């Protein structure tokens, strides 16, 4: 069975993980409002909005046709270890475009996600490190897909890799715009190369409320 059979052709799977019990996690982006969202999903509704227009010129100079481009939103799916059932599937996003680029899963089945967003109302949690909109996000989703354990914006970043340690601290790496990216006092590198084209690494506390360190690398 191909993943398109479940998610549809308007869906892109960008990352996956497997937990200790053999459950499979798939994540990415979709423009489909018809994914098989599960009853207890954190976000059951696909937020339909337009993020551009395709224009097709008409023949011989006749009027062309404009077709709206829907905004894509992130999704996360957990498939049972035997492949026979969908444990959960939830959307994750705001009013514009949201992508998950990386996922990690802990021993309890909680999923850690990072990616990019242009949404101004991406779901963030109380006391999040950054509640003001930014270009990236880090989210921890509960094992049953019903709740955000934490979710925060970051700015000037494109989260491309994520992991965690035994204490629950979260590590994210990826590409950064050094002119916007927040570094912590005493960081290895606090200034980027001409303000763009940099890499970054940051360490976030287990509650998503504080940066333990954040540095550019180039």
Secondary structure as a PSIPRED ss2 file (coil, helix, strand):
# PSIPRED VFORMAT (PSIPRED V4.0)

   1 X C   1.000  0.000  0.000
   2 X C   1.000  0.000  0.000
   3 X H   0.000  1.000  0.000
   4 X H   0.000  1.000  0.000
   5 X H   0.000  1.000  0.000
   6 X H   0.000  1.000  0.000
   7 X H   0.000  1.000  0.000
   8 X C   1.000  0.000  0.000
   9 X C   1.000  0.000  0.000
  10 X C   1.000  0.000  0.000
  11 X E   0.000  0.000  1.000
  12 X E   0.000  0.000  1.000
  13 X E   0.000  0.000  1.000
  14 X E   0.000  0.000  1.000
  15 X E   0.000  0.000  1.000
  16 X E   0.000  0.000  1.000
  17 X E   0.000  0.000  1.000
  18 X E   0.000  0.000  1.000
  19 X C   1.000  0.000  0.000
  20 X C   1.000  0.000  0.000
  21 X C   1.000  0.000  0.000
  22 X C   1.000  0.000  0.000
  23 X C   1.000  0.000  0.000
  24 X E   0.000  0.000  1.000
  25 X E   0.000  0.000  1.000
  26 X E   0.000  0.000  1.000
  27 X E   0.000  0.000  1.000
  28 X E   0.000  0.000  1.000
  29 X E   0.000  0.000  1.000
  30 X E   0.000  0.000  1.000
  31 X C   1.000  0.000  0.000
  32 X C   1.000  0.000  0.000
  33 X C   1.000  0.000  0.000
  34 X C   1.000  0.000  0.000
  35 X C   1.000  0.000  0.000
  36 X C   1.000  0.000  0.000
  37 X C   1.000  0.000  0.000
  38 X C   1.000  0.000  0.000
  39 X C   1.000  0.000  0.000
  40 X C   1.000  0.000  0.000
  41 X C   1.000  0.000  0.000
  42 X C   1.000  0.000  0.000
  43 X C   1.000  0.000  0.000
  44 X C   1.000  0.000  0.000
  45 X C   1.000  0.000  0.000
  46 X C   1.000  0.000  0.000
  47 X C   1.000  0.000  0.000
  48 X C   1.000  0.000  0.000
  49 X C   1.000  0.000  0.000
  50 X E   0.000  0.000  1.000
  51 X E   0.000  0.000  1.000
  52 X E   0.000  0.000  1.000
  53 X E   0.000  0.000  1.000
  54 X E   0.000  0.000  1.000
  55 X E   0.000  0.000  1.000
  56 X E   0.000  0.000  1.000
  57 X C   1.000  0.000  0.000
  58 X C   1.000  0.000  0.000
  59 X H   0.000  1.000  0.000
  60 X H   0.000  1.000  0.000
  61 X H   0.000  1.000  0.000
  62 X C   1.000  0.000  0.000
  63 X C   1.000  0.000  0.000
  64 X C   1.000  0.000  0.000
  65 X E   0.000  0.000  1.000
  66 X E   0.000  0.000  1.000
  67 X E   0.000  0.000  1.000
  68 X E   0.000  0.000  1.000
  69 X E   0.000  0.000  1.000
  70 X E   0.000  0.000  1.000
  71 X C   1.000  0.000  0.000
  72 X C   1.000  0.000  0.000
  73 X E   0.000  0.000  1.000
  74 X E   0.000  0.000  1.000
  75 X E   0.000  0.000  1.000
  76 X E   0.000  0.000  1.000
  77 X E   0.000  0.000  1.000
  78 X E   0.000  0.000  1.000
  79 X E   0.000  0.000  1.000
  80 X C   1.000  0.000  0.000
  81 X C   1.000  0.000  0.000
  82 X C   1.000  0.000  0.000
  83 X C   1.000  0.000  0.000
  84 X C   1.000  0.000  0.000
  85 X C   1.000  0.000  0.000
  86 X E   0.000  0.000  1.000
  87 X E   0.000  0.000  1.000
  88 X E   0.000  0.000  1.000
  89 X E   0.000  0.000  1.000
  90 X E   0.000  0.000  1.000
  91 X E   0.000  0.000  1.000
  92 X E   0.000  0.000  1.000
  93 X C   1.000  0.000  0.000
  94 X C   1.000  0.000  0.000
  95 X C   1.000  0.000  0.000
  96 X C   1.000  0.000  0.000
  97 X C   1.000  0.000  0.000
  98 X E   0.000  0.000  1.000
  99 X E   0.000  0.000  1.000
 100 X E   0.000  0.000  1.000
 101 X E   0.000  0.000  1.000
 102 X E   0.000  0.000  1.000
 103 X E   0.000  0.000  1.000
 104 X E   0.000  0.000  1.000
 105 X E   0.000  0.000  1.000
 106 X C   1.000  0.000  0.000
 107 X C   1.000  0.000  0.000
 108 X C   1.000  0.000  0.000
 109 X C   1.000  0.000  0.000
 110 X C   1.000  0.000  0.000
 111 X E   0.000  0.000  1.000
 112 X E   0.000  0.000  1.000
 113 X E   0.000  0.000  1.000
 114 X E   0.000  0.000  1.000
 115 X E   0.000  0.000  1.000
 116 X E   0.000  0.000  1.000
 117 X E   0.000  0.000  1.000
 118 X C   1.000  0.000  0.000
 119 X C   1.000  0.000  0.000
 120 X C   1.000  0.000  0.000
 121 X C   1.000  0.000  0.000
 122 X C   1.000  0.000  0.000
 123 X C   1.000  0.000  0.000
 124 X C   1.000  0.000  0.000
 125 X C   1.000  0.000  0.000
 126 X C   1.000  0.000  0.000
 127 X C   1.000  0.000  0.000
 128 X C   1.000  0.000  0.000
 129 X C   1.000  0.000  0.000
 130 X C   1.000  0.000  0.000
 131 X C   1.000  0.000  0.000
 132 X C   1.000  0.000  0.000
 133 X C   1.000  0.000  0.000
 134 X C   1.000  0.000  0.000
 135 X C   1.000  0.000  0.000
 136 X E   0.000  0.000  1.000
 137 X E   0.000  0.000  1.000
 138 X E   0.000  0.000  1.000
 139 X E   0.000  0.000  1.000
 140 X E   0.000  0.000  1.000
 141 X E   0.000  0.000  1.000
 142 X C   1.000  0.000  0.000
 143 X C   1.000  0.000  0.000
 144 X C   1.000  0.000  0.000
 145 X C   1.000  0.000  0.000
 146 X C   1.000  0.000  0.000
 147 X C   1.000  0.000  0.000
 148 X E   0.000  0.000  1.000
 149 X E   0.000  0.000  1.000
 150 X E   0.000  0.000  1.000
 151 X E   0.000  0.000  1.000
 152 X E   0.000  0.000  1.000
 153 X E   0.000  0.000  1.000
 154 X E   0.000  0.000  1.000
 155 X C   1.000  0.000  0.000
 156 X C   1.000  0.000  0.000
 157 X E   0.000  0.000  1.000
 158 X E   0.000  0.000  1.000
 159 X E   0.000  0.000  1.000
 160 X E   0.000  0.000  1.000
 161 X E   0.000  0.000  1.000
 162 X E   0.000  0.000  1.000
 163 X E   0.000  0.000  1.000
 164 X E   0.000  0.000  1.000
 165 X C   1.000  0.000  0.000
 166 X C   1.000  0.000  0.000
 167 X C   1.000  0.000  0.000
 168 X C   1.000  0.000  0.000
 169 X C   1.000  0.000  0.000
 170 X E   0.000  0.000  1.000
 171 X E   0.000  0.000  1.000
 172 X E   0.000  0.000  1.000
 173 X E   0.000  0.000  1.000
 174 X E   0.000  0.000  1.000
 175 X E   0.000  0.000  1.000
 176 X E   0.000  0.000  1.000
 177 X C   1.000  0.000  0.000
 178 X C   1.000  0.000  0.000
 179 X C   1.000  0.000  0.000
 180 X C   1.000  0.000  0.000
 181 X C   1.000  0.000  0.000
 182 X C   1.000  0.000  0.000
 183 X C   1.000  0.000  0.000
 184 X C   1.000  0.000  0.000
 185 X C   1.000  0.000  0.000
 186 X C   1.000  0.000  0.000
 187 X C   1.000  0.000  0.000
 188 X C   1.000  0.000  0.000
 189 X C   1.000  0.000  0.000
 190 X C   1.000  0.000  0.000
 191 X C   1.000  0.000  0.000
 192 X C   1.000  0.000  0.000
 193 X C   1.000  0.000  0.000
 194 X C   1.000  0.000  0.000
 195 X C   1.000  0.000  0.000
 196 X C   1.000  0.000  0.000
 197 X C   1.000  0.000  0.000
 198 X E   0.000  0.000  1.000
 199 X E   0.000  0.000  1.000
 200 X E   0.000  0.000  1.000
 201 X E   0.000  0.000  1.000
 202 X E   0.000  0.000  1.000
 203 X E   0.000  0.000  1.000
 204 X E   0.000  0.000  1.000
 205 X C   1.000  0.000  0.000
 206 X C   1.000  0.000  0.000
 207 X C   1.000  0.000  0.000
 208 X C   1.000  0.000  0.000
 209 X C   1.000  0.000  0.000
 210 X C   1.000  0.000  0.000
 211 X E   0.000  0.000  1.000
 212 X E   0.000  0.000  1.000
 213 X E   0.000  0.000  1.000
 214 X E   0.000  0.000  1.000
 215 X E   0.000  0.000  1.000
 216 X E   0.000  0.000  1.000
 217 X E   0.000  0.000  1.000
 218 X C   1.000  0.000  0.000
